[in-house]
Amino acid sequence: MALQLGALREALLDAGASPEKANKAAEELASYETRLAGIETKLAVLVWMVGFNLAMTLAVLWKVVG
């Protein structure tokens, strides 16, 4: 069985969805959540890279101008 969001599965079952459909929907949403977590991690690395690049550019400009 793949990773599932248990609260979502239970809510779907309570709403009247069949167990098969509730399982499939919970698994699909869990896979999207995993993909989004990976994107957030990559975005955090990019933010740090841009910050470092900005700091180095300012340091070089400080040396050239000053």
N, C-alpha and C positions, 0 to 999 in steps of 0.2 A: 504494500500500500504506500502510495506517495504521501508527501507532506500535505497536511490539511489544516485549515483554520477551523478548529472545533466549534467555536462559538457561531461562526457562520453556518456550519453544517447543521447545528442544532436549530438555529433560527429558521433555516430553510425547511427543515423537517416539521417544525412547529407551524410554519406557514402553509404546509400541505404539499410540499414537493415530495416526489418519490425518493427513497433512499439512494437510488442509483444517480439520479439527477443532482441531489444534494451533495453526494460525494464528489461527482465530477466538477461541479461548480466550486466547491471548496478547494479542490486540488488545483484547478486552473487559477484561482485567485492567489493561492499560495505561491505558485510559480511566478506570477507577475510581481508579487511582493519581493521575492528573491531577486528578480531582475532589477527592480528599482533600487534595492539596497546596493547592488553592484554599481549602478550608475551613480548613486550618491557618493560612493567611495571614490570613484574616478573623478567626480566633480571636485571633491575635497582636495585631491592631489593637484588638479589643475589650478585651483585657487591658490594653493601654496606656491606653485611654480610661477604664477603671475606675480604674486607678492615678492618672491625672491628676485625675479627679473626686474621689477620696478625698483627695488632697493639697490640692486647692482647698477642699474642705469643712473639713478640719482647719485650714487657714489662716484661713478665715472664723470658725470657732469660736474659734480662738486670739485673734483680734481682738476678738470679742464678749465673751468671758469675761475676757480679760486687760486 
